[in-house]
Amino acid sequence: MSSILNDYPEVSFIDNMTVEDIQAYYMKAMREKYKELTGRELIMGEAEPVKLIAYANCLILYQIAQYADRAGKMSLLKYSYGDYLENIGALKGVRRLDAGKAVTTMRFTLSTEMPGVITIPKGTRVTAESGVYFETIENLEIPAGHTVGEVNAECKEAGIIGNGYTEGMLNMIVDPIAYVEKVENITVTQGGSDKEDDKNLAERIYLTPSSWSVAGPDDAYIYWVKTFDAAIKDVRVHSDVPGEVEIRFLLEGGEIPTETMIEELENFMRSGDIRPLTDHVNVAAPGIHEYEIDLTYYINNSDIKKVSMIQEKVSEAVNEYKRWQSAEIGRDIVPDKLISLIISAGAKRVEVTSPAFCALRWEEIAASVTTNVKYGGLEDD
């Protein structure tokens, strides 16, 4: 979506004036005024104090011009940031999202079957050795004759601090409950986000008019998905059948959402003030299209002293490619991008065995499963 804003024309409220332009204008005006007042030409050497003072004044004028240019641009969505951007959002009733809390699913296990219902109250806290606390967001009732129950929980602290706890890491109950023998998270904790960044906020402001439609346009669904959690960075909406809406989404860093977050987003999207009355909304994680990286690269003989540095940069370039490839749903597998990054890292040429170009479906995301990068040696320039 940021690319859409980038497609709008560049503007300058000072006509792209440079410091050299200001110097030329200032010195011309000073010479003309001097001649008007004295009748003589103003001749100054490079080290003349008057000329040095004039140049210093030009720098101050240039800074003033930059402030004027910025003041104008802060009223435009393409350039605005920070508090200025939030005030543009105010024109459409859009606020910056606060930091979000990570979520997971907790499984409580009883020591034995009980003759009656055991209630795990809302707000029951569970932690790991790190000291980060999660609490259940609703009451959990384990029926008579059963020993296991599951309930969603969220981190008590907002932000990314609650992300990344794998299954079983949250296993220490803080508020003991009779007959509860064991507790553990059964999904990876995710969805925690810092306060919404400018890029995401600008995108939602841009999409806001679509959210006013009752017809269910793609942009309206994208707007509401992004509003649900600032950790959501990519969204795809598709409909093959009238009234059937498929939504796929990705988290920051190309992370695949867990069932817990999918369930919460689906409930949010199905609420009456978001979903058009006749639409059936289905939210799911993107499909995974696996690919392999197998290549050999060569370095110019003239770069023999920089081989180690180039090898490190090539490794970074491959990792950058993998991040780029998995950052957007439906992004085709493009080996040319990989070659471009490796060449930019300092390699002379690259022989790519895999991946080959592959057009992905709208709901798929590319994920590398193996990486085999070989250094082929030095070659003549």
N, C-alpha and C positions, 0 to 999 in steps of 0.2 A: 504493500500500500504506500510506503514511503516513496516508491518510484513514481507513483502518480503525482505526488506533490513536486517531485523533482522535474517532472515533465512541464510544469508551468514555467512561464518565462522568468528569467532573472530580471530583477529591477534594481535600480540604484537611485536614491533620492538626491544624490549629488552628481549624477551623470558620470559615475565611475571616475571622478576626479582623483588624480594622483598627487602626491606631495610635489612632484616636479611641475605639474600643471599649476598648482598654487604658487610655487616659487616664480614661475614664468609670469603669471598674471600680476603678482605682487611687485616684482621688480619692474615690469613694464609700467604699472601705475605709478610707482615711485619716481621713475625717470621722467614720465610725462608731467607729473606735478612739479618736480624740481625745475624742469625747463619752463613751465608756465610761470613759476614764481620768480625765477632768476634770469631767464632768457639764455641760460647756458646748458650744455649737455652734462649729464651726471656721469662721470667716469670713476669707476671704483676698481681697485685691485682685489685679487682673491682674498687677501688678508686684511683688507680694510675693515676697521671696527664697525662702520655703518653697515657694510654688507653682511658681516657675521651676525649683527643684531637683526638685520632683515631676515636672514635665513632662520634664525631662532624663532622669530615671529611667525614665519611660514609653518614651522613645525607645530606651533600652538594652534594656528588656524586649521591645519590639517586634522588635528585631534578634535577640534570643535566640529569640523565637517563630518568626521567619523561618528561622533555622538548623534549628530542630526540624521545621518543615514540610518544608524541603528534605531533611533526613535521611530522613524517611518516604517522600518521593516518589522518592528515589534507588533504592528497592527495587522501583519499578514501571516497567515497560517504557515506558509512555506518557510519562514525565517524565525518565527516567534519561539521563545523558550521560557522556562521558569514561570515566575508569577505573571509575566506578560501573556504567556500561552494560556494560563488558567483564566485570565480575564477575557480572552477570546472565547474560551469554553463557556463562560458565564452568559454570553449572548445566545447560546443554544441550550442552556441549562445543563451543561456537562461539567462535572467536577473530577478532579484528579482522584484516582482510586487510592485508598489507604493501603498500607502493607497488608498482605493476605496471610492467613494461617495455613500451615501444612495440614493435610488430612490423611487418615489411614483407617483401616478396619481392624478392630480389636476382637480377639477371640478369648472368651472367658470359659474356663473349664472347672467344673465342680469336682470335689473329691469323691462324691458318690451320688447316685440317684436319690432325689428327695421326694417325699410324698406330696409336697406342695410346691407352689411357684416360688422361685428365688429371684428377687429383683436386684439388679445392678443399677443403682440410681444414676440419673444424669449428673455429670460432673465428677464421676469417679476418675481419679487421677492414676496415670501409669507413667513410668519413667524408665530411662536407661541409666547406665553408670555416668553418662555425661552430664546429668542433671537437667536435661530438657524434659518438660512435663507435657503430657497429652491428657485430655479429659474427654470422657464420653459426651456426646451432644444430645443424647436422648436416653430415656430409661430402657433397660434391657430386661426382659422377663424370660427366664429359663423355665419352661413348663415342667410339671411333675413328670418324673420318669426319664428326664433328659439330663445330660451332664454338660452340654456345650451350647453356647450362644454367641452370636456375633453382633457387633454394633459399631457404628462409625464414631471416630474420635478426631479431635483437632488439637493442634499445639496451643498451649496457653499463651505463647509468645508469638507475635506476628513477625513475618520475615522469612528469609531463606534458612534461618537457623534450624528450623524443624524439618528440612528436606533431607532425604538420603538415608534414613534409617531402614535398613533392609529387614526382611521378615525375621521376626523373633528377637530383634534387638531391644524393643520396648517390652520388658518382661518383669518389671518390678512394680507391684501395686502399692500405691502410696496410702490409699484409704482402704484398710483391710475390711473384707466382707466375709461373714461366716460361710463356711463350706466352699469358698472359692480357693482352689488349689493352685491354679495356674492362669496366667494371662500373657498374651503375646500379640504383637501386630502381625497380621497375615498378608499385608500388602506393604510395598515400599511407601514411605511417607513422601508426599510431594504436594505441590500447589502453593507452598509458601512463597511469598514474593515481597520484595521491598516496595516502597511507595512507587506508584506508576511513573515510568520514565516519560520524557517529553515525546519521544517517537510514538509510543503507544497512545498517549493522550491526543496528539495531533491527528492520528489516524481515526480515533473515535469521534473527534470533533468533525472531521471530514465526513464520516459516515452517518452522523446524527440525523440529517434530514431523511435518510432512508428508513430510520427506525420509526418515523411517524406514519409510515404507510401501513394499511391494514391488509395489504395483498401478499405480504410475505416475500419481498424481494431478497436476493442473496445478501446484499449489503446490510439489510436490517438484521438478518441472523448473525452475520459476522460482527456487527456492532454489539449485539447483546452477548454473544459468546465472549468477546473481549472485555465487556463490562463485568462479566462474572468473576474474573480473576486476572490480575495483571501479569500472572506467570504464563498466561496463554499467549503465544507469539505467532502462531499461524493457524488459520482456519480455512476449511473448504466446505462449501455447501453445494449439494447436488440433488436433483429430482428427476427421476426417469418416469415416475407415475404421478399424475395430478394428485395433490394432497399428501404425497409421501415425501418427506424432507430428510435427507441424509446429511449428517454433520460429522466431520472428522477434524480433530484439532491436535496441535503439538504444543508442548511446553518449552520454556526457555532452554536453549542449548540442544534442541531437537529431542528432548526427553519424551518418551511415550507415556501417555497418561494411564494410571491404574484404573481398575474397575470402580474403586471408591470415588475417584474424582469424576469419572464418566457418569456414574449414577447421580452424583450431586448436580452436575451440569445439566443432565437430561431433565431432572426435576425442575431446575430453574428455567430451562427453555420451554417447558410445557405449561408454565403458568399462564393464566388467561390474559394478562396484560402484555404478554410478549408474543405468544403463538397465535396466529390467525385461527379462527374457530374451526375451520375445516382441515387444518394441517395436522398430520401425524408426524411427530419429530422423533427421529432415531439418532442418538449420539453414540459414537464408537471411536475406538482408536484407529489410526491409519493402518492399512495393511503393510507388511514388511516385504520389500523386494530386495533380496540379498545379492550382493555382487562381490567379486574378488579384485584385488589390486595385485597385479604381477607385471613388473616393468624393470628395465635396465636403463641406466643413464650414464652418460659419458661427460668428461670435463676437458676443456681446452688445455693443451700443453702449456700455454702461456700462464695458466692459473695454477701451476704446480704448487706454488707456495701457499695457495689458499684452499687446497683440497679438503682439509679437515673442516674448515669453516663452511665450505659449500656443501659438504656432506650433511652437516648439522642443519643448514638451511633447507636442503632438500627434504630431510625428515620432517621439518616443521611445515614445509609446503604440502607434503602428503597428508599430514594431520589437518591442515587448513582445508584441503580439498574434501576430506571426509566430513568435516563439520559443515562446509558449504553444501555438500551433496544432500545431507540429511536435515538441513535447516528448513526446508519448505516441502509441504505435501505436494505430490504430483510433479516434482522437479525431475526432468529427464536425467538419465545417467549420461554425462558428457565427458568423455575422456580428453577432449581438446582443452577443457578447463584445467585438468590435471597436468597436462603437458605444459600449458602456459605458466602455471605456478612454478613448476620445476625449472623451466628455462629462466624464469625471473629470479629464481634462487641461485643461479649461476651455472647451471649445467649447459653443456654445448648442445646436446640433443637427447631425445628419449625414445626408447623402443617400448611400446606398450603392448603387452600380450592381452591383458584384460585390465579394466573392463572395456567392452565395446559399447558403442552408443545403444541406448535402450530407451524407448518412450514409455514412461510409466502411466498407469491409470490415474484418474483424478484423485483416488483415495489412497494411493500407495506412497510410501517413503522408502528411499534407498538406504540400505545399511550394509556397510562393509563387514565381511565375515573373516577374511584372511588378507594379510598384507605382506607381500614379498617384493621388497625393493632392493635391487642389486646395483652395485657400482661397477660399471664395466671397464673403468680405467681411463687413461689419458689418450687424447687424440690430437693430431695436428689441427691447428686453427683453420 
